[in-house]
């Protein structure tokens, strides 16, 4: 079965940190751009970050720049999102996605091949 599975979400206080993981099974991530999206209640899904297939190029939404870091470990077939200095407005369900491209152009448009099921991140005191 081809799937992505997120983990690492939870409840954290403002200013805290979480690391999300996205593990692929049934296929290799080597040739995919991988990204993270999030959706808060009553809001549209938004792109958060993307890493290209080589792991050498990274993109971030302005709202998370300098706080979030995306990385990939192809040997483990896993992508990570390190989230620091979390704010209440970061509260959302976070999804990882894989697009069969080298860059992130299609992924940012939501044209992906695989979606994970999502993991809840709640930032609250």
C-alpha positions as CSV (number, residue, x, y, z in Angstrom):
1,X,0.0,0.0,0.0
2,X,1.4,3.4,-1.0
3,X,1.0,5.9,1.7
4,X,2.4,8.8,3.7
5,X,2.0,8.8,7.4
6,X,2.6,11.9,9.6
7,X,3.5,11.8,13.3
8,X,4.7,14.2,16.0
9,X,1.7,16.5,16.4
10,X,0.3,17.4,19.8
11,X,-0.4,20.2,22.2
12,X,2.4,22.7,22.9
13,X,2.5,26.1,24.6
14,X,3.3,29.3,22.7
15,X,7.0,29.6,22.1
16,X,7.5,25.8,22.2
17,X,8.7,23.4,19.5
18,X,7.5,20.3,17.8
19,X,9.0,18.1,15.1
20,X,6.7,16.5,12.6
21,X,7.7,13.4,10.6
22,X,6.3,12.1,7.4
23,X,7.2,8.5,6.5
24,X,6.5,6.9,3.2
25,X,5.7,3.3,2.7
26,X,5.3,1.3,-0.5
27,X,7.3,3.8,-2.5
28,X,10.6,5.7,-2.3
29,X,10.6,9.5,-1.8
30,X,13.9,9.9,-3.7
31,X,12.2,11.3,-6.9
32,X,9.5,13.4,-5.2
33,X,9.3,16.9,-4.0
34,X,7.8,16.8,-0.5
35,X,5.8,19.5,1.2
36,X,3.8,20.3,4.3
37,X,0.4,21.9,4.2
38,X,-1.9,22.9,7.0
39,X,-5.6,23.6,7.5
40,X,-7.1,25.4,10.4
41,X,-10.8,25.2,11.2
42,X,-12.9,27.4,8.9
43,X,-9.8,28.2,6.8
44,X,-8.5,27.0,3.5
45,X,-5.6,24.7,3.2
46,X,-2.3,26.6,2.9
47,X,1.2,25.5,1.9
48,X,3.8,25.7,4.6
49,X,7.0,24.4,3.2
50,X,8.5,22.3,0.5
51,X,11.8,20.6,-0.2
52,X,12.8,19.5,-3.7
53,X,13.8,16.0,-4.6
54,X,17.5,16.6,-4.2
55,X,17.1,18.1,-0.7
56,X,19.0,21.2,-1.8
57,X,16.2,23.7,-2.3
58,X,13.7,24.8,0.3
59,X,10.6,27.0,0.2
60,X,8.6,28.4,3.1
61,X,5.5,30.4,3.5
62,X,6.2,33.9,4.8
63,X,4.2,33.1,8.0
64,X,6.7,30.4,9.0
65,X,10.0,31.6,7.7
66,X,12.8,31.6,10.2
67,X,10.7,29.4,12.6
68,X,10.2,26.2,10.6
69,X,12.8,24.0,9.0
70,X,12.1,21.3,6.5
71,X,14.5,18.4,5.9
72,X,14.6,15.0,4.3
73,X,16.4,11.8,5.0
74,X,16.0,9.6,1.9
75,X,17.8,6.7,3.6
76,X,14.9,6.6,6.1
77,X,12.3,7.6,3.5
78,X,11.2,10.3,5.8
79,X,10.7,14.1,5.7
80,X,10.7,16.3,8.8
81,X,9.3,19.7,9.8
82,X,11.0,21.3,12.8
83,X,8.7,23.9,14.2
84,X,10.1,26.4,16.7
85,X,8.7,29.4,18.4
86,X,5.2,28.2,17.8
87,X,2.3,30.6,17.9
88,X,-1.4,30.1,18.5
89,X,-2.1,30.9,14.8
90,X,0.0,27.8,13.9
91,X,-2.8,25.6,15.2
92,X,-4.0,23.4,12.4
93,X,-4.0,19.9,11.0
94,X,-0.7,19.4,9.2
95,X,-0.5,17.2,6.1
96,X,2.5,16.1,4.2
97,X,2.3,15.6,0.5
98,X,4.5,14.2,-2.3
99,X,4.6,15.4,-5.9
100,X,6.4,13.5,-8.7
101,X,8.7,16.4,-9.7
102,X,12.2,17.6,-8.9
103,X,11.2,21.1,-7.9
104,X,8.2,22.4,-5.9
105,X,6.1,24.0,-8.6
106,X,3.4,21.5,-8.8
107,X,3.4,20.8,-5.1
108,X,2.7,24.4,-4.2
109,X,-0.3,24.3,-6.5
110,X,-1.6,21.2,-4.6
111,X,-1.0,19.0,-7.6
112,X,0.4,16.1,-5.6
113,X,0.5,12.3,-6.0
114,X,0.1,11.4,-2.3
115,X,-1.3,13.0,0.8
116,X,-0.9,11.9,4.3
117,X,-3.9,11.6,6.7
118,X,-2.8,14.6,8.8
119,X,-1.6,15.3,12.3
120,X,-3.1,17.9,14.7
121,X,-0.9,20.6,16.1
122,X,-2.4,22.8,18.8
123,X,-0.6,25.8,20.3
124,X,-2.2,27.0,23.4
125,X,-1.4,28.1,26.9
